[in-house]
């Protein structure tokens, strides 16, 4: 081994040396890229006001959402939903906010507690597999609108989930890893490390051939991050959920949502589908019914054009997927 590493430069293969340097550079870039994201993951769950150990066991349903202003974590225990609301920039708890939670469209006011949390009690958390939650936040620090879907405990016990095979779970993890780029990057590093160990005794050419796909996976993930920040084909902002790019366009008193195909350009057929939007603008929150319209889009009508920085959340069921997305008007 030492002779391989320290043999004279004249006997080294320039091509292999260049490829090694490329792999090292890419891995370094991935590490640096993931660096800021890892604290963010801890930031999401790092709540010094968090519930006691008995309340954070993995079995408890949990939802996390964040925006430019806030980071929100909601934990369900029985029919009580405890909400932890922090400022995004410094993780400081937010007190004195007024929060209304829409549970599948039914609004419930959250009550502030003495330990800088908020609680919602509702029977709507039972008798179903999941609920859509929209958080209407009013605070001196800034108003905001967040959305997410909370899976309820029964989901983990359904026969469908119990019979899921390992390769189906792997396929789902890889599919959703395209949305969670950090997961995909870490997976790439693990695959590369595993290949290096497994092929330690093989010829260098074989090792090189199998290392290149790992590099390509990492490069694809980095490219996906940049692509997620681009505009859609209709000039609107795009959010990817469950593999579906969702494009939002505001035009006069209309709000338009295009659910795009995997290519990010072709709208998905909306005939027969239903959707809704919740709009927070000028101190008011309104629910807008979305109707399918030609050519293949959802359209909602407003009383007035959207103001700057208005918050809009979208919800629809497409191809068996419950899609939610959040947008801020330009």
C-alpha positions as CSV (number, residue, x, y, z in Angstrom):
1,X,0.0,0.0,0.0
2,X,2.7,2.6,0.9
3,X,4.5,1.8,-2.4
4,X,1.4,2.5,-4.3
5,X,0.9,5.9,-2.7
6,X,4.5,7.0,-2.6
7,X,5.9,5.5,-5.8
8,X,7.9,7.9,-8.1
9,X,5.8,10.5,-10.0
10,X,7.1,9.2,-13.3
11,X,5.3,5.9,-12.7
12,X,2.0,7.4,-11.7
13,X,-0.9,7.5,-14.2
14,X,-1.8,11.1,-14.8
15,X,-5.4,10.3,-15.7
16,X,-6.0,8.4,-12.5
17,X,-4.4,11.2,-10.5
18,X,-6.6,13.7,-12.1
19,X,-9.7,11.7,-11.4
20,X,-8.7,11.2,-7.8
21,X,-8.3,15.0,-7.4
22,X,-11.7,15.5,-9.0
23,X,-13.4,13.1,-6.6
24,X,-11.7,14.7,-3.7
25,X,-12.8,18.1,-4.8
26,X,-16.4,17.0,-5.3
27,X,-16.5,15.3,-1.9
28,X,-15.1,18.5,-0.3
29,X,-17.7,20.6,-2.0
30,X,-20.5,18.3,-0.8
31,X,-19.1,18.4,2.7
32,X,-19.0,22.2,2.7
33,X,-22.5,22.3,1.2
34,X,-23.9,20.0,3.8
35,X,-22.2,21.9,6.6
36,X,-24.8,24.7,6.9
37,X,-27.6,22.2,6.5
38,X,-26.7,19.9,9.3
39,X,-27.1,22.7,12.0
40,X,-30.4,23.5,10.3
41,X,-31.6,20.0,11.0
42,X,-30.5,20.3,14.6
43,X,-32.1,23.8,14.6
44,X,-35.4,22.3,13.6
45,X,-35.5,19.9,16.5
46,X,-33.3,21.8,18.9
47,X,-35.9,23.3,21.1
48,X,-34.7,23.9,24.7
49,X,-38.3,24.4,25.6
50,X,-39.2,21.0,24.2
51,X,-41.6,18.6,25.8
52,X,-40.4,16.1,28.4
53,X,-38.7,12.9,27.2
54,X,-42.0,11.0,27.3
55,X,-43.5,13.4,24.8
56,X,-40.8,13.2,22.1
57,X,-40.8,9.5,21.5
58,X,-40.7,8.5,17.8
59,X,-44.3,7.2,18.0
60,X,-45.7,10.7,18.4
61,X,-46.9,12.3,15.2
62,X,-44.8,15.3,14.4
63,X,-44.9,18.1,11.7
64,X,-42.2,20.7,10.9
65,X,-42.5,23.7,8.7
66,X,-40.5,26.8,8.2
67,X,-40.4,30.1,6.3
68,X,-38.3,33.2,6.1
69,X,-39.6,34.3,9.5
70,X,-40.4,31.3,11.6
71,X,-39.7,27.7,12.3
72,X,-42.6,25.7,13.6
73,X,-42.7,22.2,15.1
74,X,-46.1,20.6,16.0
75,X,-46.3,17.4,18.1
76,X,-49.6,15.5,18.6
77,X,-50.3,13.6,21.8
78,X,-53.8,12.3,22.0
79,X,-56.2,15.1,20.8
80,X,-53.7,17.8,21.9
81,X,-51.4,19.4,19.4
82,X,-48.5,21.3,21.0
83,X,-46.9,24.0,18.8
84,X,-43.4,25.3,19.2
85,X,-42.8,28.5,17.3
86,X,-39.3,30.0,17.0
87,X,-37.8,32.8,15.0
88,X,-35.9,31.3,12.1
89,X,-32.9,33.5,12.3
90,X,-31.9,32.7,15.9
91,X,-34.2,30.0,17.2
92,X,-35.6,32.3,19.9
93,X,-39.1,31.3,21.0
94,X,-41.9,33.5,19.9
95,X,-44.4,34.5,22.5
96,X,-47.5,36.6,22.3
97,X,-48.5,35.3,18.8
98,X,-52.0,34.6,17.8
99,X,-52.2,31.3,15.9
100,X,-55.3,29.8,14.2
101,X,-54.9,26.2,12.9
102,X,-57.1,25.0,10.1
103,X,-57.5,21.2,10.5
104,X,-58.7,20.0,7.1
105,X,-60.3,23.4,6.6
106,X,-61.9,23.7,10.1
107,X,-60.3,26.6,12.0
108,X,-59.3,26.2,15.7
109,X,-57.7,28.9,17.8
110,X,-54.5,27.8,19.5
111,X,-54.1,28.8,23.2
112,X,-50.8,30.1,24.6
113,X,-49.3,28.2,27.5
114,X,-47.0,29.4,30.2
115,X,-43.9,27.7,28.7
116,X,-43.8,29.6,25.4
117,X,-45.8,27.0,23.5
118,X,-49.3,26.9,22.0
119,X,-51.9,24.1,22.2
120,X,-54.8,23.1,20.1
121,X,-57.3,20.5,21.4
122,X,-59.6,18.9,18.8
123,X,-61.4,15.7,18.1
124,X,-60.6,16.2,14.4
125,X,-57.2,14.5,15.1
126,X,-59.0,11.1,15.4
127,X,-60.7,8.8,13.0
128,X,-58.5,9.4,9.9
129,X,-55.0,8.6,8.6
130,X,-53.7,12.2,8.2
131,X,-54.8,15.8,8.4
132,X,-53.8,18.9,6.6
133,X,-52.8,21.8,8.9
134,X,-52.6,25.4,7.9
135,X,-51.1,27.7,10.5
136,X,-52.2,31.3,10.3
137,X,-49.7,33.2,12.4
138,X,-50.2,36.8,13.6
139,X,-47.4,38.4,15.5
140,X,-45.6,41.8,16.0
141,X,-42.6,40.0,14.4
142,X,-44.6,39.5,11.2
143,X,-47.6,37.6,9.9
144,X,-47.1,34.3,8.2
145,X,-48.8,31.3,6.7
146,X,-47.5,27.8,7.0
147,X,-48.9,24.5,5.7
148,X,-48.2,20.8,6.2
149,X,-49.7,17.3,6.5
150,X,-49.7,15.5,9.8
151,X,-49.7,11.7,9.6
152,X,-51.7,10.2,12.5
153,X,-50.7,7.1,14.5
154,X,-53.1,4.7,12.7
155,X,-51.0,5.1,9.5
156,X,-48.2,3.1,10.9
157,X,-50.5,0.2,11.7
158,X,-52.4,-0.2,8.5
159,X,-52.1,-3.5,6.6
160,X,-50.9,-1.6,3.5
161,X,-47.9,-0.2,5.3
162,X,-47.2,-3.5,7.2
163,X,-47.0,-5.4,3.9
164,X,-44.7,-2.9,2.2
165,X,-41.6,-4.7,0.9
166,X,-38.1,-3.5,1.6
167,X,-37.5,-2.6,-2.0
168,X,-40.7,-0.5,-2.1
169,X,-39.5,1.4,1.0
170,X,-36.1,1.9,-0.6
171,X,-37.7,3.2,-3.8
172,X,-39.9,5.6,-1.8
173,X,-36.8,6.8,0.1
174,X,-34.9,7.5,-3.0
175,X,-37.8,9.2,-4.6
176,X,-38.3,11.6,-1.7
177,X,-34.6,11.9,-1.4
178,X,-34.8,14.0,-4.6
179,X,-36.7,16.5,-2.5
180,X,-34.5,16.2,0.5
181,X,-31.1,16.9,-1.1
182,X,-29.2,16.5,2.1
183,X,-30.4,12.9,2.4
184,X,-29.3,12.2,-1.2
185,X,-25.9,13.8,-0.7
186,X,-25.3,11.7,2.5
187,X,-26.5,8.6,0.6
188,X,-24.0,9.4,-2.1
189,X,-21.1,9.6,0.4
190,X,-22.1,6.3,2.0
191,X,-22.3,4.6,-1.3
192,X,-18.9,5.9,-2.3
193,X,-17.4,4.8,1.0
194,X,-18.9,1.4,0.7
195,X,-17.6,0.9,-2.8
196,X,-14.1,1.9,-1.7
197,X,-14.0,-0.6,1.1
198,X,-15.6,-3.4,-1.0
199,X,-13.3,-2.9,-3.9
200,X,-10.1,-2.3,-2.0
201,X,-8.5,-5.4,-3.3
202,X,-9.6,-5.1,-7.0
203,X,-8.0,-3.4,-9.9
204,X,-7.9,0.3,-9.9
205,X,-9.8,0.5,-13.2
206,X,-12.8,-1.4,-11.7
207,X,-12.7,0.9,-8.7
208,X,-12.6,4.0,-10.9
209,X,-15.5,2.7,-13.0
210,X,-17.7,2.2,-10.0
211,X,-16.7,5.5,-8.3
212,X,-17.8,7.6,-11.3
213,X,-21.6,6.9,-10.8
214,X,-21.3,8.1,-7.2
215,X,-19.7,11.3,-8.4
216,X,-22.5,11.7,-10.9
217,X,-25.2,11.2,-8.3
218,X,-23.6,13.9,-6.1
219,X,-23.4,16.3,-9.1
220,X,-27.0,15.6,-10.0
221,X,-28.1,16.4,-6.4
222,X,-26.2,19.7,-6.5
223,X,-27.7,20.5,-9.8
224,X,-31.2,19.8,-8.4
225,X,-30.6,22.3,-5.7
226,X,-29.9,25.0,-8.2
227,X,-32.8,24.0,-10.4
228,X,-35.2,24.2,-7.5
229,X,-34.6,27.9,-7.4
230,X,-35.4,28.6,-11.0
231,X,-38.7,30.0,-12.5
232,X,-41.3,27.9,-14.1
233,X,-42.2,27.9,-17.8
234,X,-45.0,30.4,-17.1
235,X,-42.7,32.8,-15.2
236,X,-43.9,31.8,-11.7
237,X,-42.1,30.4,-8.6
238,X,-41.8,26.6,-8.4
239,X,-42.0,24.3,-5.4
240,X,-41.5,20.6,-5.8
241,X,-43.7,18.3,-3.7
242,X,-44.0,14.5,-4.0
243,X,-42.1,14.7,-7.3
244,X,-44.5,17.3,-8.8
245,X,-43.2,20.8,-9.5
246,X,-46.0,23.3,-8.7
247,X,-45.8,26.7,-10.3
248,X,-47.6,29.7,-8.9
249,X,-48.6,32.7,-11.0
250,X,-50.6,35.8,-9.9
251,X,-52.3,37.8,-12.6
252,X,-54.6,40.7,-11.6
253,X,-57.4,39.1,-9.5
254,X,-56.5,35.6,-10.5
255,X,-54.2,33.1,-8.8
256,X,-53.1,30.3,-11.1
257,X,-51.3,27.0,-10.2
258,X,-49.7,24.7,-12.7
259,X,-48.9,21.2,-11.5
260,X,-46.0,20.2,-13.8
261,X,-44.8,16.9,-15.0
262,X,-41.4,15.5,-14.1
263,X,-39.7,17.5,-16.8
264,X,-40.7,20.7,-15.0
265,X,-42.4,22.1,-18.1
266,X,-45.5,20.1,-19.1
267,X,-48.6,20.8,-17.0
268,X,-50.5,17.8,-15.6
269,X,-54.1,17.4,-16.6
270,X,-56.4,19.0,-14.0
271,X,-59.8,17.9,-15.3
272,X,-61.7,16.4,-12.5
273,X,-59.3,17.5,-9.8
274,X,-60.1,19.8,-6.9
275,X,-57.9,22.2,-5.1
276,X,-57.9,25.2,-2.7
277,X,-55.7,28.0,-1.7
278,X,-55.4,30.0,1.5
279,X,-54.3,33.6,1.1
280,X,-53.0,35.9,3.9
281,X,-52.9,39.4,2.6
282,X,-53.4,42.9,4.1
283,X,-54.2,41.6,7.5
284,X,-56.9,39.1,6.3
285,X,-56.9,35.4,5.6
286,X,-59.3,34.0,3.0
287,X,-59.9,30.5,1.5
288,X,-60.1,30.4,-2.2
289,X,-61.7,27.4,-4.1
290,X,-59.6,26.5,-7.1
291,X,-61.3,25.2,-10.3
292,X,-59.7,23.3,-13.2
293,X,-59.4,25.4,-16.3
294,X,-57.9,25.2,-19.8
295,X,-55.1,24.6,-20.5
296,X,-54.5,22.3,-17.6
297,X,-54.3,24.6,-14.7
298,X,-56.1,25.5,-11.4
299,X,-57.6,29.0,-11.2
300,X,-58.9,30.9,-8.2
301,X,-60.6,34.3,-8.1
302,X,-59.7,37.1,-5.6
303,X,-61.5,40.2,-4.5
304,X,-58.4,42.3,-5.2
305,X,-55.0,41.7,-6.7
306,X,-52.4,40.3,-4.3
307,X,-50.3,42.7,-2.4
308,X,-46.5,42.4,-2.2
309,X,-45.3,39.7,0.2
310,X,-48.8,38.1,0.5
311,X,-48.6,34.5,1.6
312,X,-50.3,31.8,-0.4
313,X,-50.6,28.1,0.4
314,X,-51.9,25.6,-2.1
315,X,-53.5,22.2,-1.5
316,X,-54.7,19.5,-3.9
317,X,-54.8,15.7,-4.4
318,X,-53.1,14.6,-7.6
319,X,-52.4,10.9,-8.6
320,X,-53.0,9.8,-5.0
321,X,-50.6,12.4,-3.6
322,X,-51.7,15.1,-1.2
323,X,-49.8,18.1,-2.4
324,X,-49.1,21.3,-0.3
325,X,-47.0,24.2,-1.3
326,X,-46.3,27.7,0.1
327,X,-45.5,30.8,-1.9
328,X,-44.8,34.5,-1.3
329,X,-46.2,37.0,-3.8
330,X,-43.5,39.1,-5.5
